[in-house]
Amino acid sequence: MSRSTKPDVRNPLVHLPAAQAVADLPPEARAALKRLLRELSADCRARATKAWVSHKAPMAAYWKAQATYANHAQRLIK
């Protein structure tokens, strides 16, 4: 079973009105926001790994989901 390649299936955030507002930001602001979201995603992934190693599966799932949300938001920014 193959996954869809449609943008709205791969990233559900593309339909949010704020997605267009982010696209309308000046290039410097978009670059800073993209860096922030990339760092946030990496931090959340590290926290998820730490929680998993500590046998705290619910917290690992929480942090993994947060990393995914940050990554989806980061990928909105061109």
PQR file of N, CA, C, O and H, with PARSE charges and radii, in Angstrom:
ATOM      1  N   MET A   1       0.849  -1.185   0.000 -0.4000 1.5000
ATOM      2  CA  MET A   1       0.000   0.000   0.000 -0.0000 2.0000
ATOM      3  C   MET A   1       0.894   1.247   0.000  0.5500 1.7000
ATOM      4  O   MET A   1       1.689   1.441   0.919 -0.5500 1.4000
ATOM      5  N   SER A   2       0.764   2.075  -1.012 -0.4000 1.5000
ATOM      6  CA  SER A   2       1.603   3.265  -1.101 -0.0000 2.0000
ATOM      7  C   SER A   2       0.902   4.457  -0.438  0.5500 1.7000
ATOM      8  O   SER A   2      -0.325   4.527  -0.363 -0.5500 1.4000
ATOM      9  H   SER A   2       0.118   1.918  -1.759  0.4000 1.0000
ATOM     10  N   ARG A   3       1.726   5.380   0.032 -0.4000 1.5000
ATOM     11  CA  ARG A   3       1.209   6.578   0.687 -0.0000 2.0000
ATOM     12  C   ARG A   3       0.933   7.655  -0.353  0.5500 1.7000
ATOM     13  O   ARG A   3       1.588   7.719  -1.394 -0.5500 1.4000
ATOM     14  H   ARG A   3       2.723   5.323  -0.029  0.4000 1.0000
ATOM     15  N   SER A   4      -0.032   8.485  -0.058 -0.4000 1.5000
ATOM     16  CA  SER A   4      -0.374   9.572  -0.963 -0.0000 2.0000
ATOM     17  C   SER A   4       0.744  10.604  -1.001  0.5500 1.7000
ATOM     18  O   SER A   4       1.430  10.823  -0.002 -0.5500 1.4000
ATOM     19  H   SER A   4      -0.564   8.433   0.787  0.4000 1.0000
ATOM     20  N   THR A   5       0.925  11.228  -2.139 -0.4000 1.5000
ATOM     21  CA  THR A   5       1.918  12.293  -2.265 -0.0000 2.0000
ATOM     22  C   THR A   5       1.268  13.667  -2.285  0.5500 1.7000
ATOM     23  O   THR A   5       1.945  14.674  -2.488 -0.5500 1.4000
ATOM     24  H   THR A   5       0.368  11.050  -2.950  0.4000 1.0000
ATOM     25  N   LYS A   6      -0.051  13.712  -2.072 -0.4000 1.5000
ATOM     26  CA  LYS A   6      -0.735  15.007  -2.060 -0.0000 2.0000
ATOM     27  C   LYS A   6      -0.256  15.821  -0.855  0.5500 1.7000
ATOM     28  O   LYS A   6      -0.169  15.290   0.253 -0.5500 1.4000
ATOM     29  H   LYS A   6      -0.602  12.894  -1.907  0.4000 1.0000
ATOM     30  N   PRO A   7       0.055  17.106  -1.060 -0.5600 1.5000
ATOM     31  CA  PRO A   7       0.588  17.924   0.032  0.2800 2.0000
ATOM     32  C   PRO A   7      -0.309  17.962   1.269  0.5500 1.7000
ATOM     33  O   PRO A   7       0.193  17.951   2.392 -0.5500 1.4000
ATOM     34  N   ASP A   8      -1.621  18.006   1.079 -0.4000 1.5000
ATOM     35  CA  ASP A   8      -2.505  18.109   2.239 -0.0000 2.0000
ATOM     36  C   ASP A   8      -2.603  16.805   3.027  0.5500 1.7000
ATOM     37  O   ASP A   8      -3.028  16.812   4.182 -0.5500 1.4000
ATOM     38  H   ASP A   8      -2.029  18.014   0.166  0.4000 1.0000
ATOM     39  N   VAL A   9      -2.217  15.693   2.417 -0.4000 1.5000
ATOM     40  CA  VAL A   9      -2.184  14.419   3.141 -0.0000 2.0000
ATOM     41  C   VAL A   9      -0.867  14.301   3.894  0.5500 1.7000
ATOM     42  O   VAL A   9      -0.838  13.839   5.035 -0.5500 1.4000
ATOM     43  H   VAL A   9      -1.872  15.687   1.478  0.4000 1.0000
ATOM     44  N   ARG A  10       0.213  14.714   3.264 -0.4000 1.5000
ATOM     45  CA  ARG A  10       1.536  14.635   3.887 -0.0000 2.0000
ATOM     46  C   ARG A  10       1.702  15.653   5.008  0.5500 1.7000
ATOM     47  O   ARG A  10       2.406  15.391   5.983 -0.5500 1.4000
ATOM     48  H   ARG A  10       0.189  15.090   2.337  0.4000 1.0000
ATOM     49  N   ASN A  11       1.061  16.812   4.877 -0.4000 1.5000
ATOM     50  CA  ASN A  11       1.180  17.869   5.882 -0.0000 2.0000
ATOM     51  C   ASN A  11      -0.184  18.531   6.053  0.5500 1.7000
ATOM     52  O   ASN A  11      -0.558  19.392   5.257 -0.5500 1.4000
ATOM     53  H   ASN A  11       0.489  17.025   4.085  0.4000 1.0000
ATOM     54  N   PRO A  12      -0.922  18.139   7.078 -0.5600 1.5000
ATOM     55  CA  PRO A  12      -2.278  18.670   7.258  0.2800 2.0000
ATOM     56  C   PRO A  12      -2.329  20.163   7.590  0.5500 1.7000
ATOM     57  O   PRO A  12      -3.409  20.754   7.578 -0.5500 1.4000
ATOM     58  N   LEU A  13      -1.194  20.776   7.883 -0.4000 1.5000
ATOM     59  CA  LEU A  13      -1.171  22.193   8.240 -0.0000 2.0000
ATOM     60  C   LEU A  13      -1.335  23.115   7.037  0.5500 1.7000
ATOM     61  O   LEU A  13      -1.594  24.306   7.212 -0.5500 1.4000
ATOM     62  H   LEU A  13      -0.317  20.296   7.893  0.4000 1.0000
ATOM     63  N   VAL A  14      -1.192  22.594   5.820 -0.4000 1.5000
ATOM     64  CA  VAL A  14      -1.246  23.455   4.638 -0.0000 2.0000
ATOM     65  C   VAL A  14      -2.600  24.124   4.461  0.5500 1.7000
ATOM     66  O   VAL A  14      -2.685  25.153   3.790 -0.5500 1.4000
ATOM     67  H   VAL A  14      -0.982  21.627   5.677  0.4000 1.0000
ATOM     68  N   HIS A  15      -3.657  23.574   5.038 -0.4000 1.5000
ATOM     69  CA  HIS A  15      -4.997  24.152   4.889 -0.0000 2.0000
ATOM     70  C   HIS A  15      -5.316  25.228   5.925  0.5500 1.7000
ATOM     71  O   HIS A  15      -6.350  25.888   5.822 -0.5500 1.4000
ATOM     72  H   HIS A  15      -3.588  22.738   5.582  0.4000 1.0000
ATOM     73  N   LEU A  16      -4.465  25.413   6.901 -0.4000 1.5000
ATOM     74  CA  LEU A  16      -4.730  26.411   7.932 -0.0000 2.0000
ATOM     75  C   LEU A  16      -4.508  27.821   7.379  0.5500 1.7000
ATOM     76  O   LEU A  16      -3.565  28.050   6.621 -0.5500 1.4000
ATOM     77  H   LEU A  16      -3.625  24.877   6.985  0.4000 1.0000
ATOM     78  N   PRO A  17      -5.370  28.762   7.755 -0.5600 1.5000
ATOM     79  CA  PRO A  17      -5.183  30.148   7.291  0.2800 2.0000
ATOM     80  C   PRO A  17      -3.828  30.723   7.692  0.5500 1.7000
ATOM     81  O   PRO A  17      -3.262  31.539   6.965 -0.5500 1.4000
ATOM     82  N   ALA A  18      -3.313  30.312   8.822 -0.4000 1.5000
ATOM     83  CA  ALA A  18      -2.020  30.827   9.275 -0.0000 2.0000
ATOM     84  C   ALA A  18      -0.880  30.394   8.366  0.5500 1.7000
ATOM     85  O   ALA A  18       0.165  31.043   8.335 -0.5500 1.4000
ATOM     86  H   ALA A  18      -3.773  29.649   9.413  0.4000 1.0000
ATOM     87  N   ALA A  19      -1.067  29.304   7.627 -0.4000 1.5000
ATOM     88  CA  ALA A  19      -0.021  28.850   6.705 -0.0000 2.0000
ATOM     89  C   ALA A  19       0.244  29.910   5.645  0.5500 1.7000
ATOM     90  O   ALA A  19       1.398  30.151   5.290 -0.5500 1.4000
ATOM     91  H   ALA A  19      -1.916  28.777   7.652  0.4000 1.0000
ATOM     92  N   GLN A  20      -0.799  30.544   5.137 -0.4000 1.5000
ATOM     93  CA  GLN A  20      -0.621  31.617   4.155 -0.0000 2.0000
ATOM     94  C   GLN A  20       0.004  32.843   4.811  0.5500 1.7000
ATOM     95  O   GLN A  20       0.818  33.529   4.193 -0.5500 1.4000
ATOM     96  H   GLN A  20      -1.737  30.349   5.425  0.4000 1.0000
ATOM     97  N   ALA A  21      -0.368  33.121   6.052 -0.4000 1.5000
ATOM     98  CA  ALA A  21       0.215  34.257   6.767 -0.0000 2.0000
ATOM     99  C   ALA A  21       1.721  34.066   6.944  0.5500 1.7000
ATOM    100  O   ALA A  21       2.484  35.025   6.830 -0.5500 1.4000
ATOM    101  H   ALA A  21      -1.029  32.564   6.554  0.4000 1.0000
ATOM    102  N   VAL A  22       2.145  32.852   7.220 -0.4000 1.5000
ATOM    103  CA  VAL A  22       3.576  32.562   7.356 -0.0000 2.0000
ATOM    104  C   VAL A  22       4.264  32.751   6.008  0.5500 1.7000
ATOM    105  O   VAL A  22       5.371  33.286   5.948 -0.5500 1.4000
ATOM    106  H   VAL A  22       1.525  32.073   7.313  0.4000 1.0000
ATOM    107  N   ALA A  23       3.625  32.323   4.939 -0.4000 1.5000
ATOM    108  CA  ALA A  23       4.203  32.481   3.604 -0.0000 2.0000
ATOM    109  C   ALA A  23       4.364  33.957   3.232  0.5500 1.7000
ATOM    110  O   ALA A  23       5.229  34.308   2.431 -0.5500 1.4000
ATOM    111  H   ALA A  23       2.726  31.889   4.988  0.4000 1.0000
ATOM    112  N   ASP A  24       3.532  34.811   3.813 -0.4000 1.5000
ATOM    113  CA  ASP A  24       3.582  36.239   3.508 -0.0000 2.0000
ATOM    114  C   ASP A  24       4.616  36.999   4.346  0.5500 1.7000
ATOM    115  O   ASP A  24       4.822  38.193   4.130 -0.5500 1.4000
ATOM    116  H   ASP A  24       2.829  34.526   4.465  0.4000 1.0000
ATOM    117  N   LEU A  25       5.258  36.332   5.287 -0.4000 1.5000
ATOM    118  CA  LEU A  25       6.266  36.993   6.126 -0.0000 2.0000
ATOM    119  C   LEU A  25       7.493  37.356   5.295  0.5500 1.7000
ATOM    120  O   LEU A  25       7.748  36.740   4.260 -0.5500 1.4000
ATOM    121  H   LEU A  25       5.090  35.362   5.463  0.4000 1.0000
ATOM    122  N   PRO A  26       8.259  38.360   5.747 -0.5600 1.5000
ATOM    123  CA  PRO A  26       9.515  38.688   5.059  0.2800 2.0000
ATOM    124  C   PRO A  26      10.487  37.499   5.126  0.5500 1.7000
ATOM    125  O   PRO A  26      10.406  36.690   6.050 -0.5500 1.4000
ATOM    126  N   PRO A  27      11.388  37.390   4.167 -0.5600 1.5000
ATOM    127  CA  PRO A  27      12.316  36.242   4.124  0.2800 2.0000
ATOM    128  C   PRO A  27      13.120  36.041   5.413  0.5500 1.7000
ATOM    129  O   PRO A  27      13.347  34.905   5.828 -0.5500 1.4000
ATOM    130  N   GLU A  28      13.553  37.140   6.048 -0.4000 1.5000
ATOM    131  CA  GLU A  28      14.352  37.015   7.278 -0.0000 2.0000
ATOM    132  C   GLU A  28      13.519  36.396   8.395  0.5500 1.7000
ATOM    133  O   GLU A  28      14.014  35.559   9.149 -0.5500 1.4000
ATOM    134  H   GLU A  28      13.369  38.063   5.710  0.4000 1.0000
ATOM    135  N   ALA A  29      12.270  36.800   8.502 -0.4000 1.5000
ATOM    136  CA  ALA A  29      11.387  36.266   9.537 -0.0000 2.0000
ATOM    137  C   ALA A  29      11.085  34.794   9.276  0.5500 1.7000
ATOM    138  O   ALA A  29      11.054  33.992  10.209 -0.5500 1.4000
ATOM    139  H   ALA A  29      11.868  37.481   7.890  0.4000 1.0000
ATOM    140  N   ARG A  30      10.864  34.437   8.022 -0.4000 1.5000
ATOM    141  CA  ARG A  30      10.609  33.028   7.684 -0.0000 2.0000
ATOM    142  C   ARG A  30      11.825  32.174   8.015  0.5500 1.7000
ATOM    143  O   ARG A  30      11.684  31.073   8.548 -0.5500 1.4000
ATOM    144  H   ARG A  30      10.889  35.089   7.263  0.4000 1.0000
ATOM    145  N   ALA A  31      13.019  32.674   7.705 -0.4000 1.5000
ATOM    146  CA  ALA A  31      14.245  31.917   7.981 -0.0000 2.0000
ATOM    147  C   ALA A  31      14.422  31.710   9.488  0.5500 1.7000
ATOM    148  O   ALA A  31      14.772  30.613   9.924 -0.5500 1.4000
ATOM    149  H   ALA A  31      13.133  33.568   7.272  0.4000 1.0000
ATOM    150  N   ALA A  32      14.183  32.751  10.281 -0.4000 1.5000
ATOM    151  CA  ALA A  32      14.315  32.627  11.733 -0.0000 2.0000
ATOM    152  C   ALA A  32      13.278  31.656  12.297  0.5500 1.7000
ATOM    153  O   ALA A  32      13.591  30.849  13.172 -0.5500 1.4000
ATOM    154  H   ALA A  32      13.899  33.642   9.927  0.4000 1.0000
ATOM    155  N   LEU A  33      12.058  31.734  11.800 -0.4000 1.5000
ATOM    156  CA  LEU A  33      10.999  30.835  12.260 -0.0000 2.0000
ATOM    157  C   LEU A  33      11.322  29.390  11.878  0.5500 1.7000
ATOM    158  O   LEU A  33      11.082  28.472  12.662 -0.5500 1.4000
ATOM    159  H   LEU A  33      11.804  32.390  11.089  0.4000 1.0000
ATOM    160  N   LYS A  34      11.853  29.194  10.701 -0.4000 1.5000
ATOM    161  CA  LYS A  34      12.209  27.845  10.247 -0.0000 2.0000
ATOM    162  C   LYS A  34      13.319  27.266  11.133  0.5500 1.7000
ATOM    163  O   LYS A  34      13.257  26.099  11.519 -0.5500 1.4000
ATOM    164  H   LYS A  34      12.047  29.940  10.064  0.4000 1.0000
ATOM    165  N   ARG A  35      14.332  28.077  11.454 -0.4000 1.5000
ATOM    166  CA  ARG A  35      15.404  27.621  12.353 -0.0000 2.0000
ATOM    167  C   ARG A  35      14.852  27.261  13.721  0.5500 1.7000
ATOM    168  O   ARG A  35      15.231  26.241  14.297 -0.5500 1.4000
ATOM    169  H   ARG A  35      14.382  29.026  11.140  0.4000 1.0000
ATOM    170  N   LEU A  36      13.953  28.097  14.248 -0.4000 1.5000
ATOM    171  CA  LEU A  36      13.351  27.845  15.557 -0.0000 2.0000
ATOM    172  C   LEU A  36      12.591  26.521  15.563  0.5500 1.7000
ATOM    173  O   LEU A  36      12.741  25.722  16.487 -0.5500 1.4000
ATOM    174  H   LEU A  36      13.644  28.926  13.781  0.4000 1.0000
ATOM    175  N   LEU A  37      11.787  26.292  14.549 -0.4000 1.5000
ATOM    176  CA  LEU A  37      10.998  25.065  14.481 -0.0000 2.0000
ATOM    177  C   LEU A  37      11.884  23.836  14.282  0.5500 1.7000
ATOM    178  O   LEU A  37      11.587  22.766  14.814 -0.5500 1.4000
ATOM    179  H   LEU A  37      11.665  26.941  13.799  0.4000 1.0000
ATOM    180  N   ARG A  38      12.963  23.981  13.526 -0.4000 1.5000
ATOM    181  CA  ARG A  38      13.897  22.870  13.333 -0.0000 2.0000
ATOM    182  C   ARG A  38      14.562  22.504  14.664  0.5500 1.7000
ATOM    183  O   ARG A  38      14.687  21.325  14.997 -0.5500 1.4000
ATOM    184  H   ARG A  38      13.204  24.851  13.094  0.4000 1.0000
ATOM    185  N   GLU A  39      14.987  23.525  15.424 -0.4000 1.5000
ATOM    186  CA  GLU A  39      15.602  23.279  16.726 -0.0000 2.0000
ATOM    187  C   GLU A  39      14.587  22.682  17.705  0.5500 1.7000
ATOM    188  O   GLU A  39      14.921  21.787  18.482 -0.5500 1.4000
ATOM    189  H   GLU A  39      14.885  24.482  15.154  0.4000 1.0000
ATOM    190  N   LEU A  40      13.363  23.175  17.665 -0.4000 1.5000
ATOM    191  CA  LEU A  40      12.310  22.636  18.525 -0.0000 2.0000
ATOM    192  C   LEU A  40      12.062  21.168  18.217  0.5500 1.7000
ATOM    193  O   LEU A  40      11.928  20.357  19.134 -0.5500 1.4000
ATOM    194  H   LEU A  40      13.091  23.902  17.034  0.4000 1.0000
ATOM    195  N   SER A  41      12.000  20.820  16.948 -0.4000 1.5000
ATOM    196  CA  SER A  41      11.789  19.431  16.547 -0.0000 2.0000
ATOM    197  C   SER A  41      12.928  18.546  17.040  0.5500 1.7000
ATOM    198  O   SER A  41      12.687  17.456  17.558 -0.5500 1.4000
ATOM    199  H   SER A  41      12.109  21.478  16.203  0.4000 1.0000
ATOM    200  N   ALA A  42      14.149  19.003  16.885 -0.4000 1.5000
ATOM    201  CA  ALA A  42      15.308  18.224  17.334 -0.0000 2.0000
ATOM    202  C   ALA A  42      15.288  18.044  18.855  0.5500 1.7000
ATOM    203  O   ALA A  42      15.582  16.959  19.356 -0.5500 1.4000
ATOM    204  H   ALA A  42      14.344  19.889  16.464  0.4000 1.0000
ATOM    205  N   ASP A  43      14.945  19.098  19.582 -0.4000 1.5000
ATOM    206  CA  ASP A  43      14.868  19.014  21.044 -0.0000 2.0000
ATOM    207  C   ASP A  43      13.782  18.023  21.468  0.5500 1.7000
ATOM    208  O   ASP A  43      13.993  17.219  22.376 -0.5500 1.4000
ATOM    209  H   ASP A  43      14.706  19.980  19.174  0.4000 1.0000
ATOM    210  N   CYS A  44      12.640  18.081  20.820 -0.4000 1.5000
ATOM    211  CA  CYS A  44      11.551  17.158  21.147 -0.0000 2.0000
ATOM    212  C   CYS A  44      11.938  15.714  20.843  0.5500 1.7000
ATOM    213  O   CYS A  44      11.603  14.810  21.608 -0.5500 1.4000
ATOM    214  H   CYS A  44      12.469  18.735  20.083  0.4000 1.0000
ATOM    215  N   ARG A  45      12.639  15.489  19.736 -0.4000 1.5000
ATOM    216  CA  ARG A  45      13.092  14.125  19.429 -0.0000 2.0000
ATOM    217  C   ARG A  45      14.063  13.616  20.481  0.5500 1.7000
ATOM    218  O   ARG A  45      14.006  12.448  20.868 -0.5500 1.4000
ATOM    219  H   ARG A  45      12.912  16.224  19.114  0.4000 1.0000
ATOM    220  N   ALA A  46      14.962  14.490  20.950 -0.4000 1.5000
ATOM    221  CA  ALA A  46      15.912  14.102  21.999 -0.0000 2.0000
ATOM    222  C   ALA A  46      15.172  13.765  23.295  0.5500 1.7000
ATOM    223  O   ALA A  46      15.511  12.796  23.975 -0.5500 1.4000
ATOM    224  H   ALA A  46      15.009  15.438  20.636  0.4000 1.0000
ATOM    225  N   ARG A  47      14.169  14.561  23.632 -0.4000 1.5000
ATOM    226  CA  ARG A  47      13.380  14.288  24.833 -0.0000 2.0000
ATOM    227  C   ARG A  47      12.616  12.975  24.699  0.5500 1.7000
ATOM    228  O   ARG A  47      12.476  12.233  25.670 -0.5500 1.4000
ATOM    229  H   ARG A  47      13.893  15.348  23.080  0.4000 1.0000
ATOM    230  N   ALA A  48      12.121  12.690  23.497 -0.4000 1.5000
ATOM    231  CA  ALA A  48      11.402  11.437  23.265 -0.0000 2.0000
ATOM    232  C   ALA A  48      12.342  10.247  23.456  0.5500 1.7000
ATOM    233  O   ALA A  48      11.965   9.248  24.070 -0.5500 1.4000
ATOM    234  H   ALA A  48      12.234  13.293  22.708  0.4000 1.0000
ATOM    235  N   THR A  49      13.541  10.350  22.940 -0.4000 1.5000
ATOM    236  CA  THR A  49      14.520   9.270  23.091 -0.0000 2.0000
ATOM    237  C   THR A  49      14.864   9.063  24.559  0.5500 1.7000
ATOM    238  O   THR A  49      14.928   7.928  25.032 -0.5500 1.4000
ATOM    239  H   THR A  49      13.847  11.160  22.441  0.4000 1.0000
ATOM    240  N   LYS A  50      15.086  10.153  25.277 -0.4000 1.5000
ATOM    241  CA  LYS A  50      15.412  10.065  26.709 -0.0000 2.0000
ATOM    242  C   LYS A  50      14.264   9.412  27.480  0.5500 1.7000
ATOM    243  O   LYS A  50      14.500   8.567  28.342 -0.5500 1.4000
ATOM    244  H   LYS A  50      15.034  11.074  24.892  0.4000 1.0000
ATOM    245  N   ALA A  51      13.037   9.796  27.178 -0.4000 1.5000
ATOM    246  CA  ALA A  51      11.880   9.212  27.855 -0.0000 2.0000
ATOM    247  C   ALA A  51      11.753   7.728  27.528  0.5500 1.7000
ATOM    248  O   ALA A  51      11.429   6.926  28.404 -0.5500 1.4000
ATOM    249  H   ALA A  51      12.845  10.483  26.477  0.4000 1.0000
ATOM    250  N   TRP A  52      12.006   7.360  26.275 -0.4000 1.5000
ATOM    251  CA  TRP A  52      11.903   5.954  25.878 -0.0000 2.0000
ATOM    252  C   TRP A  52      12.935   5.112  26.615  0.5500 1.7000
ATOM    253  O   TRP A  52      12.622   4.024  27.099 -0.5500 1.4000
ATOM    254  H   TRP A  52      12.269   8.013  25.564  0.4000 1.0000
ATOM    255  N   VAL A  53      14.162   5.612  26.700 -0.4000 1.5000
ATOM    256  CA  VAL A  53      15.232   4.899  27.399 -0.0000 2.0000
ATOM    257  C   VAL A  53      14.891   4.766  28.886  0.5500 1.7000
ATOM    258  O   VAL A  53      15.261   3.779  29.522 -0.5500 1.4000
ATOM    259  H   VAL A  53      14.415   6.496  26.307  0.4000 1.0000
ATOM    260  N   SER A  54      14.194   5.747  29.432 -0.4000 1.5000
ATOM    261  CA  SER A  54      13.798   5.731  30.847 -0.0000 2.0000
ATOM    262  C   SER A  54      12.518   4.931  31.082  0.5500 1.7000
ATOM    263  O   SER A  54      11.963   4.946  32.180 -0.5500 1.4000
ATOM    264  H   SER A  54      13.894   6.548  28.915  0.4000 1.0000
ATOM    265  N   HIS A  55      12.052   4.230  30.042 -0.4000 1.5000
ATOM    266  CA  HIS A  55      10.833   3.410  30.136 -0.0000 2.0000
ATOM    267  C   HIS A  55       9.601   4.248  30.474  0.5500 1.7000
ATOM    268  O   HIS A  55       8.738   3.814  31.237 -0.5500 1.4000
ATOM    269  H   HIS A  55      12.503   4.217  29.149  0.4000 1.0000
ATOM    270  N   LYS A  56       9.527   5.416  29.915 -0.4000 1.5000
ATOM    271  CA  LYS A  56       8.372   6.297  30.088 -0.0000 2.0000
ATOM    272  C   LYS A  56       7.704   6.479  28.729  0.5500 1.7000
ATOM    273  O   LYS A  56       7.766   7.547  28.119 -0.5500 1.4000
ATOM    274  H   LYS A  56      10.228   5.768  29.295  0.4000 1.0000
ATOM    275  N   ALA A  57       7.067   5.408  28.277 -0.4000 1.5000
ATOM    276  CA  ALA A  57       6.489   5.375  26.931 -0.0000 2.0000
ATOM    277  C   ALA A  57       5.470   6.484  26.674  0.5500 1.7000
ATOM    278  O   ALA A  57       5.495   7.067  25.590 -0.5500 1.4000
ATOM    279  H   ALA A  57       7.017   4.540  28.772  0.4000 1.0000
ATOM    280  N   PRO A  58       4.564   6.811  27.621 -0.5600 1.5000
ATOM    281  CA  PRO A  58       3.608   7.890  27.332  0.2800 2.0000
ATOM    282  C   PRO A  58       4.297   9.234  27.065  0.5500 1.7000
ATOM    283  O   PRO A  58       3.884   9.979  26.177 -0.5500 1.4000
ATOM    284  N   MET A  59       5.336   9.538  27.828 -0.4000 1.5000
ATOM    285  CA  MET A  59       6.056  10.797  27.597 -0.0000 2.0000
ATOM    286  C   MET A  59       6.849  10.737  26.293  0.5500 1.7000
ATOM    287  O   MET A  59       6.980  11.745  25.599 -0.5500 1.4000
ATOM    288  H   MET A  59       5.672   8.933  28.549  0.4000 1.0000
ATOM    289  N   ALA A  60       7.375   9.565  25.962 -0.4000 1.5000
ATOM    290  CA  ALA A  60       8.090   9.415  24.692 -0.0000 2.0000
ATOM    291  C   ALA A  60       7.138   9.670  23.531  0.5500 1.7000
ATOM    292  O   ALA A  60       7.496  10.349  22.568 -0.5500 1.4000
ATOM    293  H   ALA A  60       7.268   8.746  26.526  0.4000 1.0000
ATOM    294  N   ALA A  61       5.929   9.130  23.621 -0.4000 1.5000
ATOM    295  CA  ALA A  61       4.931   9.352  22.558 -0.0000 2.0000
ATOM    296  C   ALA A  61       4.559  10.823  22.471  0.5500 1.7000
ATOM    297  O   ALA A  61       4.418  11.367  21.376 -0.5500 1.4000
ATOM    298  H   ALA A  61       5.639   8.579  24.404  0.4000 1.0000
ATOM    299  N   TYR A  62       4.398  11.473  23.627 -0.4000 1.5000
ATOM    300  CA  TYR A  62       4.070  12.899  23.649 -0.0000 2.0000
ATOM    301  C   TYR A  62       5.153  13.713  22.935  0.5500 1.7000
ATOM    302  O   TYR A  62       4.848  14.524  22.061 -0.5500 1.4000
ATOM    303  H   TYR A  62       4.512  11.032  24.517  0.4000 1.0000
ATOM    304  N   TRP A  63       6.415  13.496  23.310 -0.4000 1.5000
ATOM    305  CA  TRP A  63       7.494  14.278  22.721 -0.0000 2.0000
ATOM    306  C   TRP A  63       7.684  13.958  21.244  0.5500 1.7000
ATOM    307  O   TRP A  63       8.032  14.838  20.456 -0.5500 1.4000
ATOM    308  H   TRP A  63       6.662  12.837  24.020  0.4000 1.0000
ATOM    309  N   LYS A  64       7.460  12.715  20.869 -0.4000 1.5000
ATOM    310  CA  LYS A  64       7.556  12.347  19.450 -0.0000 2.0000
ATOM    311  C   LYS A  64       6.483  13.074  18.637  0.5500 1.7000
ATOM    312  O   LYS A  64       6.745  13.544  17.530 -0.5500 1.4000
ATOM    313  H   LYS A  64       7.177  12.000  21.508  0.4000 1.0000
ATOM    314  N   ALA A  65       5.271  13.163  19.197 -0.4000 1.5000
ATOM    315  CA  ALA A  65       4.196  13.888  18.509 -0.0000 2.0000
ATOM    316  C   ALA A  65       4.534  15.373  18.387  0.5500 1.7000
ATOM    317  O   ALA A  65       4.288  15.983  17.346 -0.5500 1.4000
ATOM    318  H   ALA A  65       5.058  12.782  20.097  0.4000 1.0000
ATOM    319  N   GLN A  66       5.095  15.954  19.446 -0.4000 1.5000
ATOM    320  CA  GLN A  66       5.473  17.366  19.385 -0.0000 2.0000
ATOM    321  C   GLN A  66       6.535  17.607  18.320  0.5500 1.7000
ATOM    322  O   GLN A  66       6.500  18.620  17.621 -0.5500 1.4000
ATOM    323  H   GLN A  66       5.295  15.459  20.291  0.4000 1.0000
ATOM    324  N   ALA A  67       7.478  16.681  18.198 -0.4000 1.5000
ATOM    325  CA  ALA A  67       8.509  16.795  17.167 -0.0000 2.0000
ATOM    326  C   ALA A  67       7.876  16.754  15.776  0.5500 1.7000
ATOM    327  O   ALA A  67       8.285  17.484  14.874 -0.5500 1.4000
ATOM    328  H   ALA A  67       7.507  15.858  18.766  0.4000 1.0000
ATOM    329  N   THR A  68       6.881  15.896  15.620 -0.4000 1.5000
ATOM    330  CA  THR A  68       6.199  15.792  14.327 -0.0000 2.0000
ATOM    331  C   THR A  68       5.453  17.080  14.004  0.5500 1.7000
ATOM    332  O   THR A  68       5.504  17.559  12.871 -0.5500 1.4000
ATOM    333  H   THR A  68       6.549  15.303  16.354  0.4000 1.0000
ATOM    334  N   TYR A  69       4.759  17.644  14.996 -0.4000 1.5000
ATOM    335  CA  TYR A  69       4.036  18.907  14.772 -0.0000 2.0000
ATOM    336  C   TYR A  69       5.012  20.018  14.380  0.5500 1.7000
ATOM    337  O   TYR A  69       4.747  20.771  13.443 -0.5500 1.4000
ATOM    338  H   TYR A  69       4.718  17.255  15.916  0.4000 1.0000
ATOM    339  N   ALA A  70       6.131  20.123  15.088 -0.4000 1.5000
ATOM    340  CA  ALA A  70       7.120  21.155  14.772 -0.0000 2.0000
ATOM    341  C   ALA A  70       7.700  20.938  13.375  0.5500 1.7000
ATOM    342  O   ALA A  70       7.948  21.894  12.640 -0.5500 1.4000
ATOM    343  H   ALA A  70       6.346  19.511  15.849  0.4000 1.0000
ATOM    344  N   ASN A  71       7.913  19.676  13.020 -0.4000 1.5000
ATOM    345  CA  ASN A  71       8.463  19.376  11.696 -0.0000 2.0000
ATOM    346  C   ASN A  71       7.465  19.732  10.595  0.5500 1.7000
ATOM    347  O   ASN A  71       7.856  20.277   9.563 -0.5500 1.4000
ATOM    348  H   ASN A  71       7.712  18.900  13.617  0.4000 1.0000
ATOM    349  N   HIS A  72       6.188  19.433  10.803 -0.4000 1.5000
ATOM    350  CA  HIS A  72       5.164  19.812   9.821 -0.0000 2.0000
ATOM    351  C   HIS A  72       5.138  21.340   9.653  0.5500 1.7000
ATOM    352  O   HIS A  72       5.070  21.843   8.531 -0.5500 1.4000
ATOM    353  H   HIS A  72       5.870  18.991  11.642  0.4000 1.0000
ATOM    354  N   ALA A  73       5.192  22.060  10.756 -0.4000 1.5000
ATOM    355  CA  ALA A  73       5.169  23.530  10.682 -0.0000 2.0000
ATOM    356  C   ALA A  73       6.412  24.055   9.971  0.5500 1.7000
ATOM    357  O   ALA A  73       6.330  24.984   9.167 -0.5500 1.4000
ATOM    358  H   ALA A  73       5.247  21.652  11.667  0.4000 1.0000
ATOM    359  N   GLN A  74       7.555  23.459  10.269 -0.4000 1.5000
ATOM    360  CA  GLN A  74       8.810  23.892   9.638 -0.0000 2.0000
ATOM    361  C   GLN A  74       8.772  23.673   8.138  0.5500 1.7000
ATOM    362  O   GLN A  74       9.302  24.492   7.387 -0.5500 1.4000
ATOM    363  H   GLN A  74       7.622  22.704  10.921  0.4000 1.0000
ATOM    364  N   ARG A  75       8.165  22.602   7.688 -0.4000 1.5000
ATOM    365  CA  ARG A  75       8.116  22.302   6.257 -0.0000 2.0000
ATOM    366  C   ARG A  75       7.139  23.181   5.478  0.5500 1.7000
ATOM    367  O   ARG A  75       7.147  23.170   4.247 -0.5500 1.4000
ATOM    368  H   ARG A  75       7.734  21.937   8.298  0.4000 1.0000
ATOM    369  N   LEU A  76       6.303  23.936   6.177 -0.4000 1.5000
ATOM    370  CA  LEU A  76       5.435  24.903   5.501 -0.0000 2.0000
ATOM    371  C   LEU A  76       6.235  26.072   4.943  0.5500 1.7000
ATOM    372  O   LEU A  76       5.832  26.706   3.967 -0.5500 1.4000
ATOM    373  H   LEU A  76       6.297  23.945   7.177  0.4000 1.0000
ATOM    374  N   ILE A  77       7.356  26.347   5.564 -0.4000 1.5000
ATOM    375  CA  ILE A  77       8.136  27.547   5.254 -0.0000 2.0000
ATOM    376  C   ILE A  77       9.066  27.263   4.097  0.5500 1.7000
ATOM    377  O   ILE A  77       9.874  26.335   4.147 -0.5500 1.4000
ATOM    378  H   ILE A  77       7.683  25.832   6.356  0.4000 1.0000
ATOM    379  N   LYS A  78       8.949  28.059   3.064 -0.4000 1.5000
ATOM    380  CA  LYS A  78       9.793  27.900   1.860 -0.0000 2.0000
ATOM    381  C   LYS A  78      11.034  28.738   1.990  0.5500 1.7000
ATOM    382  O   LYS A  78      11.871  28.745   1.087 -0.5500 1.4000
ATOM    383  H   LYS A  78       8.293  28.813   3.024  0.4000 1.0000
TER
END
